[in-house]
């Protein structure tokens, strides 16, 4: 079995995954949303302190599996440096005390492998839309090692823009589920926000759209439930259309039999519905992770670690480092 640790942002999580058949045997996650909600976003130093408390508590529940462990895996990139260090420090201690090898796992690869939790088989090649609080990318995944970035954001991510709009409206954190809920009761055509970067460049930008929303909020004499719902619905429509326009261009030049949406923001049902229709138009099979595995979690790190284990991607405890950014 492999014990995996995830601490890249504000979720403390540990999982146990069986190597032979990718069966998830144990998984627990402690969210920090309540502690960070008063600040309207993640406070890195606070997150690190909370990881230092939560991770050892979860690890105690894993003790019955210790004798069966063949490796320990940990997210070491990308993420918040101060929170990544908490997970890596624990992984090093486990590696030494149990005399088992260490695997450093890329968090974004983990999101891709969230599609295959409890499944020993993988579906490659695969087109992937990765949307989360920190990343917005379209990827062409050919194998564990061969990942081509087709498009990425130049500033804010899809998920981050939802968080910031929610904060501007005083609706709390995390913003994604809140905006989606308000949008269900709103008129998505009430505000004529423009879709960013409609030219041929394959890239995303959400800073301009975020500013359009800010100006619309300032123009309201009073923010009523109706006006907030309309703003949320209009913003969600345009934010999603921005993704769809770039995907349509990519689908004209690249042929995919399989396509997937992964990352925390992939839980957005409006987004899922729009991309499902687009994939149907192009006869593409759409894959999505289970809702419980869309956001950051150690189960996806464990599933990715199985591939790393088979490929013998072990790292020395003195060589593993953390990085806030990553390159495939």
C-alpha positions as a printed Julia matrix, in Angstrom:
328×3 Matrix{Float64}:
   0.0    0.0     0.0
   0.95   3.65   -0.4
   0.24   6.33    2.18
  -0.31   9.71    0.51
  -0.38  13.2     1.99
  -1.95  16.38    0.56
  -1.33  19.83    2.08
  -0.9   22.13   -0.93
  -3.43  24.72    0.25
  -6.18  24.59    2.89
  -7.17  20.91    2.97
  -5.33  18.47    5.24
  -5.7   14.99    3.8
  -4.19  11.5     4.04
  -5.12   8.38    2.09
  -4.1    4.72    1.87
  -4.22   3.15   -1.61
  -3.56  -0.48   -2.51
  -0.91  -0.77   -5.22
  -2.2   -3.96   -6.83
  -5.64  -2.73   -7.88
  -5.67   1.01   -7.03
  -8.3    0.39   -4.36
  -8.78   3.3    -1.99
  -8.72   1.76    1.5
  -8.68   4.87    3.69
  -9.26   8.53    3.02
  -9.82  11.45    5.34
  -9.79  15.18    4.73
 -10.08  18.03    7.21
 -11.14  21.29    5.58
 -10.06  24.71    6.81
 -12.84  26.63    5.05
 -14.44  27.84    8.27
 -11.18  29.27    9.64
 -10.33  31.1     6.4
 -13.86  32.29    5.57
 -13.59  35.28    7.94
 -10.7   36.57    5.8
 -12.39  35.96    2.46
  -9.57  33.69    1.28
  -6.73  31.44    2.38
  -4.17  32.87    4.82
  -1.0   30.8     4.18
   0.52  31.02    7.67
  -2.78  30.1     9.31
  -3.18  27.21    6.89
   0.29  25.9     7.79
  -0.49  25.96   11.52
  -3.77  24.14   10.96
  -2.0   21.46    8.86
   0.52  20.97   11.69
  -2.37  20.05   13.97
  -4.66  18.15   11.59
  -2.2   15.91    9.73
  -0.86  14.11   12.85
  -4.44  13.54   14.02
  -5.34  11.86   10.73
  -2.08   9.89   10.66
  -2.95   8.23   13.96
  -5.95   6.61   12.26
  -3.62   5.11    9.63
  -1.45   3.17   12.09
  -3.12  -0.21   11.37
  -1.82   0.06    7.77
   1.8    0.87    8.63
   3.11  -2.7     8.27
   1.68  -2.95    4.75
   3.13   0.3     3.41
   5.6    0.1     0.53
   6.0    3.84   -0.04
   4.9    7.26    1.21
   3.79   9.89   -1.31
   3.36  13.61   -0.78
   2.38  16.65   -2.81
   5.49  18.81   -3.19
   4.4   21.07   -6.09
   2.65  23.35   -6.88
   0.99  25.06   -3.92
   1.66  27.35   -0.98
   5.26  26.81    0.11
   4.51  27.06    3.83
   1.74  24.46    3.63
   3.6   22.09    1.29
   6.44  21.99    3.82
   4.09  20.57    6.47
   3.2   17.57    4.3
   6.74  17.0     3.05
   8.13  17.11    6.59
   5.67  14.44    7.68
   6.42  12.3     4.62
  10.15  12.46    5.35
   9.58  11.36    8.95
   7.41   8.43    7.82
   9.97   7.42    5.2
  12.74   7.31    7.8
  10.78   5.7    10.64
   9.19   2.95    8.5
  12.19   2.59    6.15
  10.1    2.97    3.0
  10.84   5.04   -0.15
   9.51   8.54   -0.75
   7.54   9.79   -3.78
   7.12  13.47   -4.61
   3.83  14.04   -6.47
   2.8   16.94   -8.68
  -0.54  18.26   -7.4
  -1.87  18.94  -10.91
  -1.05  15.4   -12.02
  -2.96  14.32   -8.95
  -6.06  16.1   -10.24
  -5.74  14.25  -13.54
  -5.52  10.91  -11.71
  -8.61  11.78   -9.63
 -10.45  10.36  -12.65
  -9.02   6.89  -11.92
  -9.46   6.51   -8.16
 -10.47   2.89   -7.44
  -9.66   2.03  -11.07
  -6.38   0.28  -12.0
  -6.74   1.34  -15.66
  -6.09   4.81  -17.06
  -7.51   6.43  -20.2
  -4.72   8.04  -22.21
  -4.35   9.96  -24.45
  -6.78  12.39  -22.9
  -7.68  16.04  -23.3
  -8.11  17.74  -19.93
  -9.59  21.01  -18.71
  -8.07  21.67  -15.29
 -10.0   24.34  -13.39
  -9.27  25.13   -9.76
  -8.65  27.98   -7.36
  -5.08  28.32   -8.58
  -5.04  27.0   -12.13
  -6.88  27.12  -15.43
  -5.29  24.99  -18.12
  -6.17  22.87  -21.13
  -3.84  19.87  -21.33
  -3.11  17.07  -23.76
  -2.16  14.15  -21.52
  -0.43  11.39  -23.47
   1.13   9.49  -20.55
   2.29   9.96  -16.97
   5.35  11.85  -18.2
   4.11  13.43  -21.42
   1.73  16.33  -20.78
   1.38  19.21  -23.24
  -0.06  22.54  -22.05
  -2.35  23.83  -24.8
  -3.65  26.91  -22.98
  -3.22  28.51  -19.56
  -4.35  31.64  -17.71
  -2.4   34.86  -17.85
  -3.68  36.09  -14.48
  -6.59  34.9   -12.32
  -7.82  31.33  -12.55
 -11.42  30.3   -13.19
 -11.92  29.23   -9.58
 -10.1   32.24   -8.15
 -12.37  34.61  -10.07
 -15.41  32.98   -8.43
 -13.82  33.48   -5.0
 -13.09  37.14   -5.72
 -16.56  37.89   -7.08
 -18.1   36.29   -4.0
 -15.87  38.43   -1.8
 -16.9   41.61   -3.67
 -20.53  40.68   -3.07
 -19.87  39.88    0.6
 -21.03  36.3     0.14
 -18.18  34.47    1.88
 -15.56  31.84    1.06
 -15.13  29.58   -0.85
 -16.88  31.46   -3.61
 -17.48  28.73   -6.17
 -20.43  26.92   -4.56
 -21.93  30.21   -3.33
 -21.86  31.88   -6.76
 -23.3   28.73   -8.36
 -26.14  28.65   -5.82
 -27.05  32.31   -6.3
 -26.81  31.94  -10.08
 -29.54  29.3   -10.08
 -32.07  32.01   -9.18
 -30.66  34.72  -11.45
 -31.04  35.95  -15.02
 -27.76  35.11  -16.78
 -28.42  37.71  -19.48
 -29.23  40.59  -17.14
 -25.68  41.95  -17.23
 -23.9   42.13  -20.57
 -20.38  41.31  -19.41
 -18.03  40.77  -22.35
 -16.11  37.53  -22.86
 -12.37  38.14  -22.38
  -9.72  37.53  -25.05
 -11.95  36.67  -27.99
  -9.0   36.77  -30.38
  -7.1   33.73  -31.7
  -4.64  33.51  -28.79
  -5.05  30.29  -26.78
  -4.91  31.74  -23.28
  -7.27  32.75  -20.48
  -7.66  35.98  -18.53
 -10.19  36.63  -15.77
  -8.93  39.92  -14.33
 -10.9   42.04  -16.82
 -14.14  40.14  -16.23
 -13.62  40.48  -12.49
 -13.3   44.25  -12.96
 -16.51  44.35  -15.03
 -18.31  42.67  -12.14
 -16.82  45.17   -9.67
 -18.12  48.1   -11.72
 -21.57  46.5   -12.02
 -21.72  46.08   -8.25
 -20.73  49.73   -7.69
 -23.51  50.88  -10.06
 -26.21  49.23   -7.96
 -28.08  51.57   -5.65
 -28.78  48.61   -3.41
 -27.54  45.03   -3.58
 -30.7   42.98   -3.3
 -30.97  39.21   -3.43
 -32.29  39.56   -6.98
 -29.46  41.81   -8.18
 -26.82  39.58   -6.56
 -28.35  36.5    -8.19
 -28.38  38.24  -11.57
 -24.75  39.32  -11.21
 -23.72  35.79  -10.2
 -25.62  34.2   -13.09
 -24.26  36.66  -15.66
 -20.71  36.28  -14.37
 -20.93  32.48  -14.36
 -22.23  32.46  -17.94
 -19.41  34.64  -19.27
 -16.68  32.94  -17.22
 -17.8   29.6   -18.65
 -18.19  30.95  -22.19
 -14.55  32.09  -22.03
 -13.52  28.46  -21.48
 -15.86  27.17  -24.16
 -14.57  29.56  -26.83
 -10.99  28.35  -26.36
 -12.07  24.71  -26.25
 -13.97  25.12  -29.52
 -10.8   26.42  -31.19
  -8.75  23.53  -29.83
 -11.33  20.95  -30.93
 -11.02  22.28  -34.49
  -7.29  21.52  -34.6
  -6.93  18.54  -32.26
  -8.92  15.33  -32.32
  -9.82  13.8   -28.94
 -11.69  10.59  -28.34
 -11.73  11.33  -24.61
 -11.87  14.6   -22.68
 -12.06  15.33  -18.96
 -12.75  18.16  -16.51
 -10.77  18.04  -13.26
  -9.97  20.34  -10.34
 -12.06  21.9    -7.6
 -14.08  24.1    -9.98
 -15.01  21.04  -12.08
 -17.73  20.42   -9.48
 -19.67  23.34  -11.0
 -22.73  21.72  -12.58
 -23.32  24.61  -14.99
 -19.8   24.21  -16.37
 -20.17  20.43  -16.58
 -23.41  20.76  -18.51
 -21.99  23.2   -21.07
 -18.88  21.1   -21.72
 -20.93  17.93  -21.92
 -22.98  19.47  -24.76
 -19.8   20.6   -26.54
 -18.27  17.13  -26.29
 -21.47  15.54  -27.6
 -21.31  17.81  -30.67
 -17.79  16.49  -31.39
 -18.51  12.85  -30.48
 -16.04  13.02  -27.58
 -16.4   10.92  -24.43
 -16.5   13.18  -21.37
 -14.92  12.02  -18.1
 -15.4   13.67  -14.7
 -14.19  12.77  -11.23
 -16.64  11.94   -8.46
 -17.77  15.11   -6.69
 -15.98  14.13   -3.48
 -12.66  13.97   -5.34
 -12.91  17.22   -7.35
 -11.34  19.41   -4.67
  -7.88  18.82   -3.22
  -7.54  15.41   -1.61
  -4.95  12.74   -0.8
  -6.86  10.0    -2.66
  -5.91  11.54   -6.01
  -2.3   11.9    -4.83
  -2.31   8.22   -3.88
  -3.7    7.16   -7.26
  -1.06   9.21   -9.06
   1.58   7.76   -6.72
   0.82   4.25   -7.96
   2.02   5.28  -11.42
   5.1    6.94   -9.9
   5.77   3.77   -7.87
   5.61   1.51  -10.93
   7.92   3.92  -12.78
  10.32   3.94   -9.79
  10.19   7.74   -9.38
  11.51   7.62   -5.82
  13.28  10.66   -4.37
  15.91  10.97   -1.68
  14.67  12.69    1.48
  17.54  15.17    1.15
  16.65  16.06   -2.43
  12.88  16.59   -2.28
  11.92  20.26   -2.36
   8.7   22.26   -2.49
   7.74  24.64   -5.27
   4.81  27.09   -5.53
   4.82  26.66   -9.32
   5.19  23.77  -11.67
   6.06  22.93  -15.24
   4.94  19.67  -16.81
